[in-house]
Amino acid sequence: MISISSSSATVWRERLRSPLTWHIAGFAVLLALVTGLGIRFGLDWAAISGSSNDALRSQQIRLKALDVETAPLRGIDKRVEDSRAQIKEFYAKRVPPSYSQIATRIGDLAVKAPVRLTRVGYSQGKPGSDLTEISMDAGITGDYPALMRFINGLERDKTFFVIRHMTLTGQQGGQVSLRITVSTWLRPADVPTDMPQTGAPGSDSNSGQPAAKEGE
């Protein structure tokens, strides 16, 4: 028994002295180290890759948000130019060139209706940088269909008219009388310098009565 144990110890000592044994041990240690480093590298790579994907998605979301925010600004130069062209066209087609043109258009509509205009007065609002409001205050008399034709004519006329106020003042024998206030606009350069100004459309600022009356 003692002989067998002594023999085994001798074999182990010989194996430990053998370069092959140390080479195998060294290889095993290196293999374990490489395996550990590989696992650590894999875990770090997965973490970095996940973080990069999250950062990429975050940047994509930010870019999409910026894209949505800036969408209304795309082509704004073209839209500004189109708006200017539309304003210029509106001024050319619907803003009367002179005070006399206003009076002529209203007179033509009254004849076409037909209605009778009385106590017609004109006044202007405060001068604006682009347009100045011109108001007409007048009495109109006629049968009901004629009054409707006159009012519809004002609203649909190529000259830009806005009805500010209408008041029923009388009715007799099928004839209806209204008091009407209508506004339009002139370019500041086209406004007569002798026209009275008013704070409210169609009324004189001092007396509260229609300005610049043209008679019955």
Rosetta blueprint (number, residue, H / E / L):
1 M L
2 I H
3 S H
4 I H
5 S H
6 S H
7 S H
8 S H
9 A H
10 T H
11 V H
12 W H
13 R H
14 E H
15 R H
16 L H
17 R H
18 S L
19 P H
20 L H
21 T H
22 W H
23 H H
24 I H
25 A H
26 G H
27 F H
28 A H
29 V H
30 L H
31 L H
32 A H
33 L H
34 V H
35 T H
36 G H
37 L H
38 G H
39 I H
40 R H
41 F H
42 G H
43 L H
44 D H
45 W H
46 A H
47 A H
48 I H
49 S H
50 G H
51 S H
52 S H
53 N H
54 D H
55 A H
56 L H
57 R H
58 S H
59 Q H
60 Q H
61 I H
62 R H
63 L H
64 K H
65 A H
66 L H
67 D H
68 V H
69 E H
70 T H
71 A H
72 P H
73 L H
74 R L
75 G L
76 I H
77 D H
78 K H
79 R H
80 V H
81 E H
82 D H
83 S H
84 R H
85 A H
86 Q H
87 I H
88 K H
89 E H
90 F H
91 Y H
92 A H
93 K H
94 R H
95 V L
96 P L
97 P L
98 S L
99 Y H
100 S H
101 Q H
102 I H
103 A H
104 T H
105 R H
106 I H
107 G H
108 D H
109 L H
110 A H
111 V H
112 K H
113 A L
114 P L
115 V L
116 R E
117 L E
118 T E
119 R E
120 V E
121 G E
122 Y E
123 S E
124 Q E
125 G L
126 K L
127 P L
128 G L
129 S L
130 D L
131 L L
132 T E
133 E E
134 I E
135 S E
136 M E
137 D E
138 A E
139 G E
140 I E
141 T E
142 G E
143 D L
144 Y H
145 P H
146 A H
147 L H
148 M H
149 R H
150 F H
151 I H
152 N H
153 G H
154 L H
155 E H
156 R H
157 D L
158 K L
159 T L
160 F L
161 F L
162 V E
163 I E
164 R E
165 H E
166 M E
167 T E
168 L E
169 T E
170 G E
171 Q E
172 Q E
173 G L
174 G L
175 Q E
176 V E
177 S E
178 L E
179 R E
180 I E
181 T E
182 V E
183 S E
184 T E
185 W E
186 L E
187 R L
188 P H
189 A H
190 D H
191 V L
192 P L
193 T L
194 D L
195 M L
196 P L
197 Q E
198 T L
199 G L
200 A L
201 P L
202 G L
203 S L
204 D L
205 S L
206 N L
207 S L
208 G L
209 Q L
210 P L
211 A L
212 A L
213 K E
214 E L
215 G L
216 E L
